[in-house]
Amino acid sequence: MPQARYVFVPQPVMGKSPRELRGYVDGKDPVTGRPVMQEIIEGLTVPVETDLRGITFERLTPRLVEPGTEENLHRLFRENNWTDQLPIILPTEERVAAMLACTSRKPGEVVGHMRPTAFREVWEYTVEKVAVNAVMSGARPEYFPVILALAASEASARGSTTSSAAAMAVVNGPVRHEIGMNSGIGALGPYNHANATIGRAYGLLSQNLQGGSEPGLTYMGSSGNNYSYNSVTFAENEERSPWEALHVQHGFRPSDSAVSVFGGCRSTAFTLGLPEKHWREHVRNMLRGMDAHSAPTLLLDPITARQFIDRGGFDTKEKLIRWVYENALMPADEYWDYQLIQNYIYPRATFGEEPYASRLKAAPDELIHMFTPEEVQVVVVGGETNGYWRIMGAPYRTTVSVDQWR
């Protein structure tokens, strides 16, 4: 980004006193020694003197690394932060070719663009580059269309948010059985090769094809997130679900194969079943336990899904989603006190965007909705050994066809 203006921004902000924060604003850039505010003003007002029209910048990376021993190549990949620090399968030309044989797309075809934050320039990547990362993850070639679909979502599984968010991916349709994915017992655990390696490939391709994910440089998650090892990847248990499948809810046919991507995955509320007496209060408590900026995705064992029908009469997913929306409430003053709401929702409210503008007008003790109906998602997964279920704080991003990448 040759014409971008760069200004040093002091960190951290949270936990600092007003005096320390004022020192940031009135202080100097430790790199240039110039006043921070003066640099900001100049960055916004002073014209760019250099005419860069017609100048191009080479951003290609070498297709091959130099030959070496297996041990040295593994070390090279680790030292360059091309791995998740776990052992990988070295992406030889033969292995990459085998992966490419499982799609009709050309190796040089562009799959998408990705970046770690909205403020960085996007990187472009091809089918072959995705295949390299798929091989590294240990995925089998027959998994490749699902991995390409994840890459085509353009939603990074290695986002550089300081809140240490991970991603989540849910696979639907016939491809679940074609490649042997798990939607039952242990579906979210380390017990299925397809679930584990597809999710790992999603993380690796996000890391390597967006320009890196290096702590302190291109990754700023304060504590990190263990979910990132396989991006909570699993198949929905459509056969045991009493409702329509997730991909059907988002416009696909039941016979289509698709993968849905969720971002911001960092919080979980968890319980066993729905007791007959106080299940409404229990669910409300779970919803109140979520950060008000983390849209809820309910992951229900089939036992619990049927209990929601028996206890609440929610014979359609839409009825359950509506109930969750109507019962996820908190006082307006408390809602606007959440830091992430202040960061991301308050500015939109002041610009008049609904429903946030109406929430901003509410009296301090008035109960307002924490989420919109569109933000609430429901997925059925589990093997019915018990009615344990959870709410993941994981906003829905998009659903991508797997079939178009075969």
C-alpha positions in Angstrom: 0.0 0.0 0.0 2.5 2.6 -1.2 0.3 5.7 -0.5 -1.0 4.6 2.9 -0.3 7.0 5.8 1.1 5.3 8.9 0.9 6.8 12.4 2.0 5.2 15.6 -0.9 4.4 17.9 0.0 3.8 21.5 -1.3 0.6 23.1 -2.8 -0.7 25.3 -5.7 1.6 26.1 -7.7 -0.5 28.5 -6.5 -0.3 32.1 -4.8 3.1 31.6 -5.6 6.1 33.7 -6.9 9.3 32.1 -3.6 10.9 32.7 -1.8 8.1 30.9 -4.2 8.3 28.0 -3.7 12.1 27.8 0.0 11.3 27.7 -0.6 9.2 24.6 -2.5 11.9 22.8 -0.1 14.7 23.8 3.0 12.5 23.4 5.5 11.7 20.7 5.8 8.9 18.2 8.6 6.7 19.7 9.8 5.9 16.1 10.0 9.3 14.6 10.1 11.5 17.7 7.4 13.8 16.3 4.1 14.7 18.1 1.5 12.0 17.5 -1.3 14.4 16.9 0.8 16.4 14.4 1.4 13.3 12.4 -2.3 12.4 12.4 -3.2 15.9 11.2 -0.6 15.8 8.5 -1.7 12.3 7.4 -5.2 13.6 6.9 -4.4 16.9 5.3 -1.0 17.0 3.5 -1.1 15.9 -0.1 1.0 12.9 -1.3 4.0 14.4 -3.1 5.0 11.3 -5.0 3.1 10.4 -8.2 3.0 6.6 -8.1 0.8 6.1 -11.2 2.2 3.5 -13.5 4.4 2.0 -10.8 3.7 -1.7 -10.0 4.8 -3.7 -7.0 5.7 -7.4 -7.2 3.8 -9.4 -4.6 4.3 -12.9 -5.8 5.9 -15.5 -3.6 8.2 -18.3 -4.9 6.2 -21.4 -6.0 8.9 -23.8 -4.6 11.3 -23.8 -1.7 14.9 -25.0 -2.2 15.3 -28.8 -1.9 16.4 -30.1 1.5 16.2 -32.9 4.0 12.8 -33.6 5.5 14.0 -32.4 8.9 15.3 -29.2 7.5 12.2 -28.5 5.5 10.0 -29.0 8.5 12.2 -26.6 10.4 12.0 -24.1 7.5 8.2 -24.2 7.6 8.1 -23.7 11.3 10.6 -20.8 11.3 8.7 -19.0 8.6 5.4 -19.3 10.6 3.8 -21.3 7.8 2.4 -23.9 10.3 0.2 -24.0 13.4 3.3 -25.3 15.2 2.1 -28.9 14.9 3.7 -31.3 12.5 2.6 -31.0 8.9 2.6 -33.1 5.7 5.2 -31.5 3.4 3.4 -30.2 0.3 5.4 -31.9 -2.5 4.4 -31.4 -6.1 3.0 -35.0 -6.2 0.9 -34.5 -3.1 -0.4 -31.1 -4.4 -1.2 -32.7 -7.8 -3.3 -35.4 -6.1 -5.2 -32.7 -4.2 -5.8 -30.8 -7.4 -7.2 -33.9 -9.1 -10.3 -33.7 -6.9 -11.5 -30.5 -8.4 -12.4 -29.4 -11.9 -11.0 -26.0 -11.3 -7.7 -25.0 -12.8 -4.6 -24.6 -10.5 -4.2 -20.9 -11.4 -7.8 -19.9 -11.0 -8.4 -17.3 -8.3 -10.4 -18.6 -5.4 -10.7 -15.4 -3.4 -9.1 -12.7 -1.3 -8.4 -12.5 2.4 -6.9 -10.3 5.1 -6.4 -10.5 8.9 -8.3 -7.2 9.6 -10.5 -4.8 7.6 -7.7 -2.3 7.7 -5.2 -4.3 5.8 -4.9 -4.9 2.0 -6.4 -8.1 0.8 -4.2 -10.9 -0.6 -5.3 -12.9 -3.7 -4.9 -16.7 -3.8 -5.4 -19.5 -6.3 -6.6 -23.1 -6.3 -3.1 -24.4 -6.2 -2.2 -22.3 -3.1 -5.2 -23.6 -1.3 -4.2 -27.1 -2.3 -0.7 -26.6 -0.7 -2.3 -25.7 2.6 -4.8 -28.6 2.3 -1.8 -31.0 1.9 -0.1 -29.5 4.9 -3.1 -30.1 7.1 -3.1 -33.8 6.4 -6.5 -33.6 4.6 -7.3 -36.3 2.0 -7.8 -35.2 -1.6 -11.5 -36.0 -1.5 -12.0 -33.3 1.1 -10.6 -30.6 -1.2 -14.0 -29.2 -2.5 -15.0 -28.5 1.0 -11.7 -26.7 1.7 -12.0 -24.7 -1.5 -15.5 -23.6 -0.4 -14.1 -22.4 2.9 -11.4 -20.5 1.1 -14.0 -19.0 -1.2 -15.9 -17.6 1.8 -13.1 -15.1 2.1 -13.7 -15.1 5.9 -10.4 -15.5 7.7 -10.0 -18.1 10.4 -7.0 -16.2 11.7 -8.6 -12.8 12.2 -6.3 -10.4 14.1 -8.8 -9.1 16.6 -7.4 -8.4 20.0 -10.3 -10.3 21.5 -8.7 -13.6 20.3 -11.7 -14.8 18.2 -11.6 -18.1 16.3 -13.9 -19.4 13.5 -16.5 -22.1 13.2 -17.5 -24.1 10.1 -20.6 -26.3 9.7 -20.9 -28.7 6.7 -24.3 -29.7 5.3 -25.6 -31.9 2.5 -24.5 -35.2 0.9 -20.8 -34.4 1.0 -20.9 -35.1 4.8 -21.4 -38.8 4.1 -19.3 -38.9 0.9 -16.2 -38.0 2.9 -17.1 -39.5 6.2 -17.6 -36.5 8.4 -18.9 -36.8 11.9 -22.2 -35.2 13.1 -22.9 -37.5 16.0 -20.9 -38.7 19.0 -17.8 -36.6 19.5 -18.4 -34.4 16.4 -16.8 -31.3 17.9 -13.9 -33.4 19.4 -10.6 -34.8 17.9 -12.2 -38.1 16.7 -12.8 -37.7 13.0 -10.2 -37.3 10.3 -12.3 -35.2 8.0 -13.6 -32.8 10.7 -10.1 -32.4 12.1 -8.1 -31.8 8.9 -10.7 -29.8 7.0 -10.8 -27.3 9.9 -7.1 -27.3 10.2 -6.7 -26.6 6.5 -9.1 -23.7 6.9 -6.8 -22.2 9.6 -3.6 -22.8 7.6 -4.9 -21.4 4.4 -6.2 -18.3 6.3 -2.8 -17.9 8.0 -0.7 -18.3 4.9 -2.9 -16.8 2.1 -3.8 -13.5 3.9 -0.2 -12.5 4.4 0.7 -14.2 7.6 -0.5 -14.5 11.2 2.4 -13.7 13.5 1.8 -12.7 17.1 2.7 -9.1 17.7 2.9 -8.3 14.0 -0.2 -9.6 12.0 -2.0 -11.3 14.9 -3.0 -9.3 18.0 -5.2 -11.7 20.0 -4.3 -10.9 23.6 -4.7 -14.5 24.9 -5.2 -16.5 21.7 -7.8 -19.1 21.1 -7.5 -22.9 21.3 -10.5 -23.2 19.0 -8.2 -22.0 16.2 -6.5 -25.4 15.9 -9.4 -26.8 13.8 -11.8 -23.9 13.7 -14.6 -25.9 15.4 -15.4 -27.8 12.2 -18.1 -30.4 12.1 -21.2 -31.7 10.1 -24.7 -31.0 11.1 -26.8 -34.0 12.2 -29.5 -33.4 9.6 -30.9 -37.0 9.9 -31.7 -36.6 13.6 -32.8 -32.9 13.5 -36.5 -32.1 13.8 -36.0 -28.9 11.7 -34.7 -27.8 8.4 -30.9 -28.0 7.9 -28.7 -24.9 8.3 -27.9 -24.6 4.6 -31.6 -24.9 3.7 -32.3 -22.0 6.1 -29.8 -19.9 4.1 -31.3 -20.6 0.6 -29.8 -24.0 -0.5 -31.7 -27.1 -1.4 -31.5 -30.2 0.9 -29.6 -32.1 -1.9 -27.0 -29.4 -2.1 -23.7 -29.6 -0.3 -22.5 -26.4 1.5 -20.4 -25.1 4.3 -21.4 -22.3 6.6 -18.8 -20.1 8.3 -19.1 -18.3 11.6 -16.6 -15.7 13.0 -15.9 -14.2 16.3 -16.0 -17.6 18.1 -14.8 -17.0 21.6 -17.4 -17.7 24.2 -19.6 -20.6 25.3 -22.6 -21.0 27.6 -23.3 -24.7 28.4 -25.9 -26.8 30.2 -27.7 -30.1 30.3 -31.2 -30.4 28.7 -34.3 -28.4 29.4 -35.8 -29.0 32.9 -39.6 -29.1 33.0 -40.0 -26.3 35.5 -37.6 -23.4 34.9 -36.1 -24.1 31.4 -37.1 -20.6 30.2 -35.2 -19.0 33.1 -32.2 -21.2 32.5 -32.0 -20.3 28.8 -32.4 -16.6 29.5 -29.5 -16.9 32.0 -27.4 -18.5 29.3 -28.2 -15.7 26.9 -27.5 -13.1 29.5 -24.1 -14.8 30.1 -23.1 -14.0 26.5 -21.3 -10.8 25.6 -24.0 -8.5 24.0 -21.9 -8.3 20.9 -21.5 -12.1 20.4 -24.4 -13.3 18.4 -25.7 -16.7 19.8 -25.5 -19.9 17.8 -27.3 -22.7 19.6 -25.6 -26.1 19.1 -28.2 -28.6 20.2 -28.0 -32.4 20.6 -31.0 -34.0 18.9 -32.4 -34.8 22.4 -32.4 -31.1 23.4 -33.8 -30.1 20.0 -36.8 -32.4 20.7 -37.1 -31.0 24.2 -37.4 -27.5 22.7 -40.4 -28.8 20.8 -41.9 -30.7 23.7 -41.4 -27.9 26.3 -41.9 -24.8 24.1 -43.8 -25.9 21.1 -41.1 -24.8 18.7 -42.0 -27.1 15.8 -40.1 -24.9 13.4 -36.6 -23.4 13.8 -38.0 -20.0 13.1 -40.3 -20.2 16.2 -37.3 -21.1 18.4 -35.2 -18.3 16.9 -38.0 -15.8 17.5 -38.3 -16.9 21.2 -34.6 -16.5 21.7 -34.7 -13.0 20.2 -37.7 -12.0 22.4 -36.1 -13.3 25.6 -32.5 -12.1 25.1 -33.1 -8.8 27.0 -31.2 -6.5 29.3 -31.6 -2.9 30.6 -30.5 -0.3 28.0 -28.0 1.3 30.4 -26.3 -2.1 31.0 -26.3 -2.9 27.3 -24.6 0.3 26.3 -22.0 -0.2 29.0 -20.6 -3.3 27.2 -17.2 -2.3 25.8 -17.7 -4.1 22.4 -21.1 -2.4 22.1 -19.5 0.9 22.7 -16.8 0.1 20.1 -19.0 -1.3 17.3 -22.7 -0.6 17.8 -22.8 2.8 19.4 -21.3 4.6 16.3 -23.8 2.9 14.1 -26.6 4.0 16.4 -25.5 7.6 16.3 -25.6 7.4 12.5 -29.3 6.5 12.7 -28.9 2.8 11.8 -31.8 0.6 13.0 -32.5 -1.2 15.3 -29.6 0.4 17.2 -30.8 4.0 16.9 -34.1 3.0 18.7 -32.1 1.1 21.4 -30.1 4.3 22.0 -33.3 6.2 22.7 -34.5 3.8 25.4 -34.7 4.8 29.0 -31.8 3.5 31.2 -33.9 0.8 32.9 -35.9 -0.2 29.8 -35.4 -3.8 28.6 -34.0 -3.9 25.1 -33.1 -6.7 22.7 -29.5 -7.9 22.8 -29.5 -9.3 19.3 -31.6 -9.2 16.1 -33.5 -12.3 14.9 -31.2 -12.6 11.9 -28.2 -13.0 14.3 -29.6 -16.0 16.1 -28.6 -19.4 14.5 -29.5 -23.0 15.4 -27.5 -26.1 14.5 -28.2 -29.7 15.5 -25.2 -31.8 16.3 -24.4 -34.7 18.6 -25.0 -38.4 19.2 -27.8 -38.5 21.7 -25.8 -40.0 24.6 -27.3 -37.1 26.6 -29.0 -33.8 26.2 -26.0 -31.6 26.7 -26.0 -28.4 24.6 -24.3 -25.1 24.3 -24.6 -21.6 23.0 -21.5 -20.4 21.0 -20.9 -16.7 20.7 -20.2 -17.0 17.0 -21.8 -14.6 14.5 -22.9 -16.1 11.2 -20.9 -14.9 8.2 -21.9 -16.8 5.0 -22.8 -20.1 3.4 -20.8 -21.3 0.4 -21.6 -24.1 -2.1 -19.3 -27.1 -2.0 -20.7 -28.5 -5.3 -19.4 -25.6 -7.4 -15.8 -26.4 -6.3 -16.0 -30.1 -7.2 
